[in-house]
Amino acid sequence: MKKKLLSILICLVMLLSILGFITPTETKAASVKLNKKKITIYAGETYKLKLKKASGTITWKSSKPKVADVKNGKVTANKAGKTTITATFKSKTYKCKVTVKEFENCYDAVSNMKIGWNLGNYFDSTGRWMKGQGLNTFLTGWGNPIIGESLFKKLKELGFGAVRIPVTWMYHFDENGNIDSAWMAKVKEAVDWALNNDLYCIINIHHDTGAVEGDKDKWLFASMSNYEKNHELYSKLWTQIATEFKDYPETLLFESFNEMLDENSNWNDASDDAGKAINSYNQLFVNTVRATGGKNSTRNLICNTYAAATGESVLSRFAVPSDTVKNHIIGQVHFYQPYEFITDSGITWTTPKKEYSSYIEGVVDNSINYVGKTFSSLGSNKKGIPVIIGEFATDNKNNTSDRIKWYTRVIKDAKKWGITCFIWDNGDSNTMGHIDRTGTNDPFIDIINACIKAAE
């Protein structure tokens, strides 16, 4: 009996040993799996699939290589559609469903923005007296408070579809063109707030350009001599900006520069040399952003005219940059016309004479129609590119009803050409401030509501 029990015990020990030996191996085999079972990527992007805990030969295959092909687990998206990536390891298959999307084209982006608002005189404030000061000195230097995400929540609730965030980089990069990481982080924070609240967002290079002013340095001018001097620095800045945001979604757009003028601060009229410089800077902008890869390969890019102006000498010299992808370039102009109505406190809708309203309407109608017609026939195929009015506003002259007439006229004229308008807001209710950035006491909510309704 004792021998029989001993034999049984020995058999049990052997069996347990065998099970102990086999079980971990089976568990290990069972734990082999793909890091993703489903992914969505944009055409032109890549994604690395990994078969976890698989050691040995893995065979990769795509059911539709024209949509997305795969090599050693690296998936390359080619065009919109769906495919299945299969990894075969030791006769077992592991699958990942892949959806490839096309980046939203420029026409859809402009249409979907509907109406935009500018965070003016904040990231774009500048002046020699601020140099070397803390970041908040720049953000508040032109009279505005520090903002938070609540501002972007309010913009969305009011009905805006987009926000333009002008950024001046002057004083925020060193002698070698390296952007201050703290400044970049603040810009990124605001972009995140915009995108998190389902707003399109535009960032640019802003008061690095513009008219020569005594206490405000400028370094980008519309001349070929300036281009030869500064194009490498300009490209380096955009390489850094684009790289920082290369994985951001299609709702983030880049704008080449703001109102670039020649060294003589000429507004509206562009010389041949100035026009050539504008086109050169715009082309360099497109080339630089595309070279950073990621979603920047197809991101929608915005290119300004000389001074962001709308006159014949400007638009006739504007050339659409060549691009590596189709339908991802947007034009931009600004609109502050007629100037005497925008700024002169003595000019209202009906003064200096009753017929003045017809004059204002005529200037608005003719100017916007000229912009729409011009951009509709630009580009290599002459089929045109979409355009936005990146800034438009009038000064507050205690004439809210007149201002509403002007704003809505601009928006309705622009809509006929598929142009989306962005209200300029400098935060100063005495001039072009419209909403309260940190609260709900919006000084000109009637103007805002009228604009949003006109854009519907």
Beta strands, then each sheet from edge to edge (+ up, - down):
strand 1: 33-34
strand 2: 38-42
strand 3: 46-48
strand 4: 51-52
strand 5: 59-62
strand 6: 68-71
strand 7: 74-77
strand 8: 81-89
strand 9: 92-101
strand 10: 115-118
strand 11: 162-165
strand 12: 200-204
strand 13: 252-255
strand 14: 301-304
strand 15: 329-335
strand 16: 387-392
strand 17: 420-423
sheet 1: 1+ 4-
sheet 2: 2+ 9+ 8- 5+
sheet 3: 3+ 7- 6+
sheet 4: 10+ 11+ 12+ 13+ 14+ 15+ 16+ 17+ 10+
end
